[in-house]
Amino acid sequence: MQTTQRRAVSPAALGDVFDDPTHGEPGRDRIAVHVAWEVVLLLAVGGLAFLLYREDAGALRGAALDALLVSAAALGLLAVGASLALRAGVPNLALGPVAVAAGLHFAEQGDRGVVTAAVEAAVAAAILGALLAVIVVGFHVPGWAGTLAGALVAIVFIQQRLAPVNLQGEWDPTEYALYLFGGVAALSVLGGLIGTIKPVRRAVGRFRPVSDPAFRRGAAAGVLAAGTLILSTAFAAVAGILIAASADAPVVPATGLEWTGLAIGAALLGGTSGFGRRGGILGTLLAVVLITVFLVYEDKMDWDISKFAVAAGVVVAGLVVTRLVETYGHPRSARDGYFDEDEWTPEPTAAPSAGWSGADRQDNWSTPLSAQPAAGRADQWDNDRWGTGR
């Protein structure tokens, strides 16, 4: 049997390497698995939309459609932030509580102007994201643990309100429903397309552990991970404003953890790996539409399913998709029985294999041995074969 060892990857071939020359795995990521799964999601969206239309055609027309698009835009922003953070290897659990906190702030300060209240909420969220980045990246600790602390901080802010908050101001996002959803959809798809570029995907996912998870992955990995935490938290604030502004009732103080579950579940269901780096193109957007349509459909059917239950189901389904992506999306390598002479080179063998035929042995020994007595040849063969010769 012939063993193999990996050869150092040249800078020219770095684009086709899983991570980097030190920890890299030869071969390209397989995007086909994401495309195949996105086709399945597209069919699921079409099927569920048909069921909703058959149950209540009015749910997909007029004001009801505008409300659905705004809801999809809000959840889409949360899911885009979750997908970005997951790709960077720093899952952000603070998304939901930050969204609720931003919605409460907007409800209280909306009469000062939409832009003013929205900018204040987004800046406060970005500052919180920066603090999370200091904890997660500065100390190089798991992202879920660091952002859990951020989620608890946001919940403390929420708990300062003991009663529902009436919405101040007159801004109605449903008037811009198509533009809002179109903008979020474009952001999601553009992000997915940029993520297919090998250097970008490799850079964004560099924080993903490849050996010891406590090993620091370098300054570039830390900067990109920090940026994704800040950006995803700011996205959550804008999403919370859309949720609050489109509500027909006062904004109720809540933990917002169900929104975290829906956001991360949508990102996972869309094909973003829970381990980081890998993700699709249209998957997150399709998962968001699927979840949004389902929430409307179950309301029309009077199923009265808790958002926490929906979030739990979506997260579990998303984890199954993560296993699918990691199983069929990794590069081909020697562990799959794939042998590439350009990337792998055989180790030198110290002795002939025991499976050689007599003809092979005769061809590989010099003729002087043939002049020795038969017993001497046998002794010499045994000595050379087992390394006991003098």
Phi, psi and chi 1 to 4 in degrees:
 res  aa     phi    psi   chi1   chi2   chi3   chi4
   1 MET       -  143.2  -57.5 -138.7   14.4      -
   2 GLN  -108.9  119.9 -170.9  178.4   51.4      -
   3 THR   -87.7  161.2   58.1      -      -      -
   4 THR  -131.7  158.1   58.4      -      -      -
   5 GLN  -136.2  150.7   63.1 -178.2    2.3      -
   6 ARG   -81.1  138.3 -170.7  168.1   -7.2 -174.6
   7 ARG   -94.5  150.1 -166.0  166.7   55.3 -166.7
   8 ALA   -58.3  139.0      -      -      -      -
   9 VAL   -88.0  130.3 -179.5      -      -      -
  10 SER   -74.4  154.9   65.6      -      -      -
  11 PRO   -58.1  -31.9  -25.2   34.9      -      -
  12 ALA   -65.6  -30.6      -      -      -      -
  13 ALA   -94.5    7.5      -      -      -      -
  14 LEU   -63.4  -30.2 -177.5   57.7      -      -
  15 GLY   -62.6  -23.1      -      -      -      -
  16 ASP  -101.6   15.2  -67.1  -23.6      -      -
  17 VAL  -105.4  144.5  172.9      -      -      -
  18 PHE   -57.1  -45.2  175.8   75.5      -      -
  19 ASP  -135.2  -72.9 -160.3  -34.9      -      -
  20 ASP  -154.6  169.4   57.1   54.2      -      -
  21 PRO   -60.6  -28.7  -24.4   34.5      -      -
  22 THR   -78.7  -45.6  -57.2      -      -      -
  23 HIS  -112.0   13.2  -54.3  102.8      -      -
  24 GLY   -70.7  156.2      -      -      -      -
  25 GLU  -122.0  118.8 -179.2  176.8    3.0      -
  26 PRO   -57.5  140.6  -23.3   33.4      -      -
  27 GLY   118.4  156.2      -      -      -      -
  28 ARG   -87.0  151.0  -65.8 -178.9  177.8   90.3
  29 ASP   -63.6  144.9  -80.2  -23.2      -      -
  30 ARG   -92.1  109.9  -66.1  171.8  172.9  175.3
  31 ILE   -83.0  -19.6  -57.2  -61.4      -      -
  32 ALA   -58.9  -34.1      -      -      -      -
  33 VAL   -65.0  -35.4   63.6      -      -      -
  34 HIS   -67.8  -43.0  -65.0  -78.0      -      -
  35 VAL   -61.8  -44.8  175.6      -      -      -
  36 ALA   -61.5  -43.0      -      -      -      -
  37 TRP   -68.1  -35.6  175.7 -115.9      -      -
  38 GLU   -67.1  -30.8  -73.2  167.7    5.7      -
  39 VAL   -63.8  -41.1  171.0      -      -      -
  40 VAL   -62.7  -43.9  174.3      -      -      -
  41 LEU   -62.7  -40.0  -74.8  176.1      -      -
  42 LEU   -62.1  -42.1 -179.0   60.6      -      -
  43 LEU   -64.8  -38.1  -66.2  175.1      -      -
  44 ALA   -65.6  -40.8      -      -      -      -
  45 VAL   -62.5  -45.4  169.0      -      -      -
  46 GLY   -62.3  -41.6      -      -      -      -
  47 GLY   -65.7  -43.1      -      -      -      -
  48 LEU   -70.2  -36.8 -170.2   57.8      -      -
  49 ALA   -63.6  -37.4      -      -      -      -
  50 PHE   -64.7  -42.4  171.9   74.9      -      -
  51 LEU   -62.5  -40.2  -68.1  176.1      -      -
  52 LEU   -65.5  -42.9  176.9   60.0      -      -
  53 TYR   -63.6  -39.6 -179.3   81.6      -      -
  54 ARG   -67.3  -33.7 -169.6  176.0   64.1  174.4
  55 GLU   -76.0  -42.5 -178.5   66.7   25.4      -
  56 ASP  -154.8   97.9 -177.7    5.9      -      -
  57 ALA   -62.7  -27.9      -      -      -      -
  58 GLY   -68.4  -17.6      -      -      -      -
  59 ALA   -69.1  -15.3      -      -      -      -
  60 LEU  -114.5   25.2  -62.8  176.6      -      -
  61 ARG  -140.7  153.4  -71.8 -160.5  -64.3 -103.1
  62 GLY    60.6 -136.7      -      -      -      -
  63 ALA   -65.1  -33.7      -      -      -      -
  64 ALA   -64.7  -39.8      -      -      -      -
  65 LEU   -66.9  -38.8  177.5   60.3      -      -
  66 ASP   -61.8  -43.2  -69.3  -21.5      -      -
  67 ALA   -63.6  -38.8      -      -      -      -
  68 LEU   -64.3  -40.5 -172.9  148.1      -      -
  69 LEU   -66.4  -39.5  -69.7  176.2      -      -
  70 VAL   -65.6  -41.4  172.6      -      -      -
  71 SER   -61.3  -42.0  -62.2      -      -      -
  72 ALA   -66.1  -35.6      -      -      -      -
  73 ALA   -66.2  -41.3      -      -      -      -
  74 ALA   -65.3  -49.9      -      -      -      -
  75 LEU   -65.3  -32.5  179.5   57.0      -      -
  76 GLY   -62.9  -41.2      -      -      -      -
  77 LEU   -63.5  -42.3  -85.1  175.1      -      -
  78 LEU   -62.4  -43.2  -74.1  169.1      -      -
  79 ALA   -68.9  -37.4      -      -      -      -
  80 VAL   -62.6  -43.0  168.6      -      -      -
  81 GLY   -62.9  -41.4      -      -      -      -
  82 ALA   -65.5  -41.8      -      -      -      -
  83 SER   -64.1  -42.3  177.8      -      -      -
  84 LEU   -62.9  -44.7 -178.1   61.0      -      -
  85 ALA   -66.5  -38.5      -      -      -      -
  86 LEU   -65.2  -43.2  -76.2  171.5      -      -
  87 ARG   -59.3  -36.0  -81.8 -171.0 -178.0 -121.9
  88 ALA   -80.3   -2.8      -      -      -      -
  89 GLY    80.6   17.8      -      -      -      -
  90 VAL  -131.2   73.7  -76.9      -      -      -
  91 PRO   -55.3  133.6   18.9  -31.5      -      -
  92 ASN  -105.3  105.3 -167.4  -15.6      -      -
  93 LEU   -84.6   -4.1  -59.1 -174.8      -      -
  94 ALA   -88.0   -0.4      -      -      -      -
  95 LEU   -59.7  -50.5  -64.8  175.9      -      -
  96 GLY   -63.2  -53.2      -      -      -      -
  97 PRO   -58.7  -37.0  -28.1   36.2      -      -
  98 VAL   -64.7  -39.9  166.9      -      -      -
  99 ALA   -62.5  -44.7      -      -      -      -
 100 VAL   -65.7  -42.5  173.3      -      -      -
 101 ALA   -61.8  -41.8      -      -      -      -
 102 ALA   -66.0  -38.1      -      -      -      -
 103 GLY   -63.6  -40.4      -      -      -      -
 104 LEU   -64.7  -42.0  -71.9  169.4      -      -
 105 HIS   -62.4  -42.4  174.2   79.3      -      -
 106 PHE   -65.9  -39.1 -179.2   80.8      -      -
 107 ALA   -62.1  -36.2      -      -      -      -
 108 GLU   -79.1  -34.4  -66.4  171.4  -20.0      -
 109 GLN  -110.9    7.8  -53.9  -64.5  -31.8      -
 110 GLY   -61.7  -26.8      -      -      -      -
 111 ASP   -71.7  -11.3   56.1  -16.6      -      -
 112 ARG   -83.3   -5.6  -63.1  170.5   51.1 -153.8
 113 GLY   121.8  140.5      -      -      -      -
 114 VAL   -63.1  -46.3  175.4      -      -      -
 115 VAL   -64.4  -44.8  175.0      -      -      -
 116 THR   -60.7  -50.2  -59.1      -      -      -
 117 ALA   -65.3  -39.5      -      -      -      -
 118 ALA   -67.8  -42.0      -      -      -      -
 119 VAL   -65.4  -41.4  168.7      -      -      -
 120 GLU   -60.0  -44.2  -71.4  176.4  -10.2      -
 121 ALA   -66.0  -42.8      -      -      -      -
 122 ALA   -66.5  -40.4      -      -      -      -
 123 VAL   -66.3  -43.2  169.8      -      -      -
 124 ALA   -61.3  -40.1      -      -      -      -
 125 ALA   -66.2  -40.4      -      -      -      -
 126 ALA   -63.6  -37.7      -      -      -      -
 127 ILE   -64.0  -43.1  -67.4  173.4      -      -
 128 LEU   -61.6  -40.9  177.1   61.1      -      -
 129 GLY   -61.8  -37.1      -      -      -      -
 130 ALA   -66.2  -39.4      -      -      -      -
 131 LEU   -64.7  -39.1  -66.1  175.8      -      -
 132 LEU   -64.0  -38.0  -63.7  179.3      -      -
 133 ALA   -63.7  -38.7      -      -      -      -
 134 VAL   -61.5  -41.0  170.9      -      -      -
 135 ILE   -70.8  -51.2  -63.9  172.3      -      -
 136 VAL   -71.9  -48.6  173.3      -      -      -
 137 VAL   -84.1  -43.1  176.8      -      -      -
 138 GLY   -61.4  -42.0      -      -      -      -
 139 PHE   -97.2   -3.4  -66.7   95.2      -      -
 140 HIS    50.0   65.6 -164.0   81.3      -      -
 141 VAL  -118.2  163.9  -64.7      -      -      -
 142 PRO   -56.7  136.0  -26.0   34.6      -      -
 143 GLY   -62.5  -37.8      -      -      -      -
 144 TRP   -62.6  -34.9   65.0  -94.2      -      -
 145 ALA   -73.3  -44.4      -      -      -      -
 146 GLY   -65.1  -42.9      -      -      -      -
 147 THR   -74.1  -21.8   56.6      -      -      -
 148 LEU   -62.5  -38.8  176.8   59.5      -      -
 149 ALA   -61.9  -40.8      -      -      -      -
 150 GLY   -63.8  -38.4      -      -      -      -
 151 ALA   -61.9  -40.2      -      -      -      -
 152 LEU   -66.7  -36.8  -62.7  176.6      -      -
 153 VAL   -62.7  -44.6  169.5      -      -      -
 154 ALA   -63.8  -37.4      -      -      -      -
 155 ILE   -65.6  -35.4  -69.1  173.9      -      -
 156 VAL   -60.2  -42.4  169.6      -      -      -
 157 PHE   -61.7  -41.5  175.2   84.8      -      -
 158 ILE   -64.8  -39.2  -65.7  169.3      -      -
 159 GLN   -70.4   -7.4  -71.8  179.9  -25.6      -
 160 GLN   -71.5  -16.2  -55.6  -55.7  -50.2      -
 161 ARG   -98.9  117.0  -76.4   79.0 -177.8  162.8
 162 LEU   -91.4  -10.9  -58.7  178.7      -      -
 163 ALA  -140.6  160.4      -      -      -      -
 164 PRO   -56.9  146.2  -25.5   34.3      -      -
 165 VAL  -104.9  124.0  177.9      -      -      -
 166 ASN   -71.4  140.1  -67.5  -42.0      -      -
 167 LEU   -74.6  124.9 -175.2   65.1      -      -
 168 GLN   -94.7  145.1  -53.6  -62.6  -43.8      -
 169 GLY    95.1  171.0      -      -      -      -
 170 GLU  -119.8   10.9  -59.8  -64.8  -28.0      -
 171 TRP   -73.0  130.4 -174.8   63.3      -      -
 172 ASP  -120.5  108.9 -176.9    6.8      -      -
 173 PRO   -69.1  -17.0   24.3  -32.7      -      -
 174 THR   -66.1  -19.7   57.4      -      -      -
 175 GLU   -67.7  -21.2  -62.8  178.4    3.8      -
 176 TYR  -118.8   27.7  -47.6   93.1      -      -
 177 ALA   -57.4  -47.2      -      -      -      -
 178 LEU   -64.7  -40.3 -174.1   59.8      -      -
 179 TYR   -68.7  -40.5  -60.5  104.0      -      -
 180 LEU   -63.7  -48.3  -69.4  170.6      -      -
 181 PHE   -66.6  -40.1  176.9   75.6      -      -
 182 GLY   -61.3  -40.1      -      -      -      -
 183 GLY   -65.8  -43.6      -      -      -      -
 184 VAL   -66.6  -41.1  173.5      -      -      -
 185 ALA   -61.8  -43.3      -      -      -      -
 186 ALA   -63.1  -40.3      -      -      -      -
 187 LEU   -62.3  -43.0  178.9   64.5      -      -
 188 SER   -66.3  -47.7  177.2      -      -      -
 189 VAL   -67.6  -42.0  175.0      -      -      -
 190 LEU   -62.4  -41.0 -178.3   61.1      -      -
 191 GLY   -62.1  -40.3      -      -      -      -
 192 GLY   -65.1  -40.4      -      -      -      -
 193 LEU   -65.8  -42.5  -72.9  172.0      -      -
 194 ILE   -63.6  -34.3  -66.9  175.3      -      -
 195 GLY   -67.9  -16.2      -      -      -      -
 196 THR   -79.5  -13.8   62.4      -      -      -
 197 ILE   -72.9  122.7  -58.3  173.6      -      -
 198 LYS   -57.4  -48.0  -70.9  176.7  -70.5 -172.8
 199 PRO   -62.8  -36.7  -22.9   34.7      -      -
 200 VAL   -67.9  -46.5  174.0      -      -      -
 201 ARG   -60.8  -40.9 -173.9  172.0   64.4 -108.4
 202 ARG   -67.1  -39.4 -174.3  176.1   62.5 -110.9
 203 ALA   -69.7  -45.6      -      -      -      -
 204 VAL   -65.7  -37.7  172.8      -      -      -
 205 GLY   -89.4   11.1      -      -      -      -
 206 ARG   -66.4  -25.3 -173.0  176.0  172.1   81.4
 207 PHE   -70.9  -15.4 -155.0   77.9      -      -
 208 ARG   -61.9  129.4  164.0  178.1  167.4  148.6
 209 PRO   -63.9  142.0  -19.1   31.7      -      -
 210 VAL  -120.8  -13.3  -67.0      -      -      -
 211 SER  -143.1 -105.7   54.5      -      -      -
 212 ASP   -76.1  118.9 -177.8   -4.2      -      -
 213 PRO   -63.1  -19.4   20.5  -31.5      -      -
 214 ALA   -84.9   -3.7      -      -      -      -
 215 PHE   -75.7  129.2  176.3   73.2      -      -
 216 ARG   -71.7  136.4  -67.6 -177.3 -177.6  -89.1
 217 ARG   -98.4   10.3  -57.4  -77.4  -73.4  132.3
 218 GLY   105.7  165.6      -      -      -      -
 219 ALA   -66.4  -41.1      -      -      -      -
 220 ALA   -61.4  -42.8      -      -      -      -
 221 ALA   -62.0  -41.5      -      -      -      -
 222 GLY   -65.4  -42.0      -      -      -      -
 223 VAL   -63.8  -45.1  169.4      -      -      -
 224 LEU   -67.0  -40.1  -73.0  170.6      -      -
 225 ALA   -63.8  -40.6      -      -      -      -
 226 ALA   -63.6  -42.8      -      -      -      -
 227 GLY   -62.1  -39.3      -      -      -      -
 228 THR   -67.6  -35.5   58.3      -      -      -
 229 LEU   -64.5  -43.9  -77.9  173.8      -      -
 230 ILE   -64.3  -46.3  -64.5  171.5      -      -
 231 LEU   -67.0  -43.2 -160.7   57.4      -      -
 232 SER   -65.4  -36.5   63.0      -      -      -
 233 THR   -68.7  -37.3  -49.8      -      -      -
 234 ALA   -65.8  -40.5      -      -      -      -
 235 PHE   -58.1  -39.8  -76.9  167.2      -      -
 236 ALA   -62.3  -38.2      -      -      -      -
 237 ALA   -63.5  -44.5      -      -      -      -
 238 VAL   -64.3  -39.0  178.7      -      -      -
 239 ALA   -62.2  -41.1      -      -      -      -
 240 GLY   -62.5  -35.2      -      -      -      -
 241 ILE   -65.7  -41.8  -69.1  171.9      -      -
 242 LEU   -63.6  -40.4  -68.3  178.8      -      -
 243 ILE   -64.2  -44.5  -65.7  171.6      -      -
 244 ALA   -69.1  -42.9      -      -      -      -
 245 ALA   -69.1  -27.5      -      -      -      -
 246 SER   -91.1   -2.4   60.2      -      -      -
 247 ALA   -75.2  145.3      -      -      -      -
 248 ASP   -92.0   -0.1  -64.8  -29.4      -      -
 249 ALA  -134.4  167.2      -      -      -      -
 250 PRO   -56.5  152.3  -24.7   34.0      -      -
 251 VAL   -79.2  122.4 -179.6      -      -      -
 252 VAL   -92.8  128.3  178.9      -      -      -
 253 PRO   -63.1  128.7  -21.4   32.8      -      -
 254 ALA  -151.8  165.3      -      -      -      -
 255 THR   -67.5  -33.2   62.1      -      -      -
 256 GLY    81.0    5.2      -      -      -      -
 257 LEU   -66.5  -25.3  -66.8  177.6      -      -
 258 GLU   -64.9  -32.8   70.8  -84.9   24.7      -
 259 TRP   -71.5  -34.3  -70.5  107.7      -      -
 260 THR   -61.4  -45.2  -65.6      -      -      -
 261 GLY   -62.3  -43.3      -      -      -      -
 262 LEU   -65.2  -40.0  -71.0  172.3      -      -
 263 ALA   -66.9  -50.9      -      -      -      -
 264 ILE   -67.1  -37.4  -66.1  179.6      -      -
 265 GLY   -62.5  -41.2      -      -      -      -
 266 ALA   -64.1  -41.2      -      -      -      -
 267 ALA   -64.4  -43.5      -      -      -      -
 268 LEU   -66.8  -44.1  -66.9  172.2      -      -
 269 LEU   -63.2  -30.2 -173.4   63.4      -      -
 270 GLY   -75.9   -7.1      -      -      -      -
 271 GLY   111.7    0.4      -      -      -      -
 272 THR   -73.9  129.3  -55.0      -      -      -
 273 SER   -73.2  138.5  173.0      -      -      -
 274 GLY   -69.0  -14.6      -      -      -      -
 275 PHE   -90.0  -10.6  -65.3  102.1      -      -
 276 GLY   106.6  168.6      -      -      -      -
 277 ARG    72.6  -57.8  175.9 -174.4  168.9   92.4
 278 ARG   -83.0  143.6  -65.5 -167.9  171.8   96.6
 279 GLY  -170.8  164.4      -      -      -      -
 280 GLY   -97.2 -156.2      -      -      -      -
 281 ILE  -113.2  -58.5  -58.7  172.8      -      -
 282 LEU  -100.7   -3.9  -60.8  172.6      -      -
 283 GLY   -59.0  -47.4      -      -      -      -
 284 THR   -62.3  -44.5  -60.3      -      -      -
 285 LEU   -62.7  -44.6  177.3   62.2      -      -
 286 LEU   -65.0  -39.2  -68.8  173.1      -      -
 287 ALA   -64.7  -39.0      -      -      -      -
 288 VAL   -62.9  -46.4  164.7      -      -      -
 289 VAL   -62.8  -41.5  174.6      -      -      -
 290 LEU   -60.7  -45.8 -178.7   65.2      -      -
 291 ILE   -66.9  -42.6  -66.0  170.7      -      -
 292 THR   -63.0  -45.2  -55.7      -      -      -
 293 VAL   -64.5  -38.1  173.2      -      -      -
 294 PHE   -64.1  -41.3  175.1   78.6      -      -
 295 LEU   -62.0  -38.6  -70.0  174.9      -      -
 296 VAL   -69.2  -41.4  175.0      -      -      -
 297 TYR   -64.9  -44.5 -179.7   69.9      -      -
 298 GLU   -67.8  -27.0   66.6   91.2   12.9      -
 299 ASP   -69.9  -40.8 -179.1   64.7      -      -
 300 LYS   -65.6  -31.1  -62.8  -64.7 -178.4 -179.3
 301 MET   -85.9   -1.7  -61.8  -65.2  -67.9      -
 302 ASP    58.1   39.2  -66.1  -35.3      -      -
 303 TRP   -79.8  -24.4  -72.0  -14.1      -      -
 304 ASP    53.4   53.2 -165.9   23.7      -      -
 305 ILE   -90.3  130.5  -58.1  176.1      -      -
 306 SER   -64.2  144.5  168.4      -      -      -
 307 LYS   -62.4  -29.9  -81.5 -170.2  173.6   67.3
 308 PHE   -64.2  -40.1  -75.8   99.5      -      -
 309 ALA   -67.4  -41.9      -      -      -      -
 310 VAL   -62.7  -43.6  175.6      -      -      -
 311 ALA   -62.2  -41.8      -      -      -      -
 312 ALA   -62.1  -45.3      -      -      -      -
 313 GLY   -62.8  -40.5      -      -      -      -
 314 VAL   -67.1  -40.7  172.9      -      -      -
 315 VAL   -63.7  -44.2  168.7      -      -      -
 316 VAL   -61.5  -45.5  170.6      -      -      -
 317 ALA   -61.9  -38.6      -      -      -      -
 318 GLY   -65.5  -34.1      -      -      -      -
 319 LEU   -67.3  -34.9  -67.7  175.2      -      -
 320 VAL   -64.1  -40.3  174.5      -      -      -
 321 VAL   -64.4  -38.0  176.0      -      -      -
 322 THR   -58.8  -43.2  -73.8      -      -      -
 323 ARG   -62.7  -38.5 -173.0   66.1  -92.5  158.1
 324 LEU   -63.3  -45.8  176.3   72.1      -      -
 325 VAL   -65.5  -43.5  167.1      -      -      -
 326 GLU   -70.2  -29.9  -71.5  -65.6  -30.9      -
 327 THR   -74.3  -44.9  -60.2      -      -      -
 328 TYR  -106.1   -1.9  -62.9  103.2      -      -
 329 GLY  -102.4   -7.8      -      -      -      -
 330 HIS   -78.9  158.7   66.5   72.7      -      -
 331 PRO   -65.3  153.1  -16.2   28.6      -      -
 332 ARG   -71.4  140.0  -62.6 -178.9   66.1 -171.4
 333 SER  -152.0 -174.1   64.0      -      -      -
 334 ALA   -63.7  -25.7      -      -      -      -
 335 ARG   -69.5  -17.9   69.9 -175.4  179.2 -167.5
 336 ASP   -95.9    8.3  -55.8  -46.9      -      -
 337 GLY    80.8   15.3      -      -      -      -
 338 TYR   -95.9  130.4  171.3   68.5      -      -
 339 PHE  -123.6  120.0 -180.0   76.9      -      -
 340 ASP  -120.1  114.8 -172.8  -11.1      -      -
 341 GLU   -65.0  -23.4  -68.0 -178.0   -5.8      -
 342 ASP   -74.2  -24.4  -66.7  -25.7      -      -
 343 GLU  -110.1  -17.1  -61.5  -66.6  -16.6      -
 344 TRP  -128.2  145.0  -59.0   82.8      -      -
 345 THR  -135.9  139.2 -179.3      -      -      -
 346 PRO   -72.4  146.5   25.6  -32.9      -      -
 347 GLU   -76.0  145.2  -68.2 -178.6   -8.9      -
 348 PRO   -65.7  141.4   23.6  -33.2      -      -
 349 THR  -100.6  141.3   54.0      -      -      -
 350 ALA   -87.4  -18.5      -      -      -      -
 351 ALA  -148.6  154.9      -      -      -      -
 352 PRO   -64.3  153.2  -17.1   29.1      -      -
 353 SER   -73.4  147.4  170.4      -      -      -
 354 ALA   -69.6  -13.4      -      -      -      -
 355 GLY   -88.1    2.6      -      -      -      -
 356 TRP   -67.5  150.0  -72.9   -1.8      -      -
 357 SER   -82.2  167.8   64.5      -      -      -
 358 GLY   -63.9  -33.6      -      -      -      -
 359 ALA   -66.4  -38.7      -      -      -      -
 360 ASP   -64.1  -41.0  -67.1  -25.5      -      -
 361 ARG   -64.2  -37.9  -68.6 -161.7  -59.0  -92.0
 362 GLN   -67.7  -35.3 -171.6  174.9   14.3      -
 363 ASP   -73.2  -22.7  -67.9  -20.9      -      -
 364 ASN  -100.0    8.5  -75.9  -79.9      -      -
 365 TRP  -118.0  145.8  -66.9   98.2      -      -
 366 SER   -72.5  156.5   58.6      -      -      -
 367 THR   -67.4  -24.7   54.4      -      -      -
 368 PRO   -56.7  -26.7  -28.8   35.0      -      -
 369 LEU   -65.5  -26.9  -69.0  176.4      -      -
 370 SER   -68.9  -17.4   60.4      -      -      -
 371 ALA   -81.9  -11.1      -      -      -      -
 372 GLN   -80.6  155.9  -61.8  178.0    4.8      -
 373 PRO   -59.5  160.4  -20.6   29.9      -      -
 374 ALA   -58.8  -44.1      -      -      -      -
 375 ALA   -64.0  -39.3      -      -      -      -
 376 GLY   -64.6  -37.9      -      -      -      -
 377 ARG   -65.1  -39.8  -73.6 -159.6  -56.1  -89.8
 378 ALA   -64.9  -42.5      -      -      -      -
 379 ASP   -63.5  -42.6  -66.9  -18.8      -      -
 380 GLN   -64.2  -40.7 -177.3   64.2   33.7      -
 381 TRP   -60.8  -43.9  161.3 -110.7      -      -
 382 ASP   -64.7  -42.4  -70.7  -22.9      -      -
 383 ASN   -62.5  -46.5  -69.5  -20.3      -      -
 384 ASP   -69.2  -38.5  -70.3  -17.7      -      -
 385 ARG   -64.4  -43.9 -176.4 -176.0 -179.1 -171.7
 386 TRP   -97.3    3.4  -55.9  110.2      -      -
 387 GLY    75.5   24.7      -      -      -      -
 388 THR  -107.2    4.9   58.4      -      -      -
 389 GLY   -67.4  154.1      -      -      -      -
 390 ARG   -87.6      -  -67.2 -178.1  -68.0  -87.1
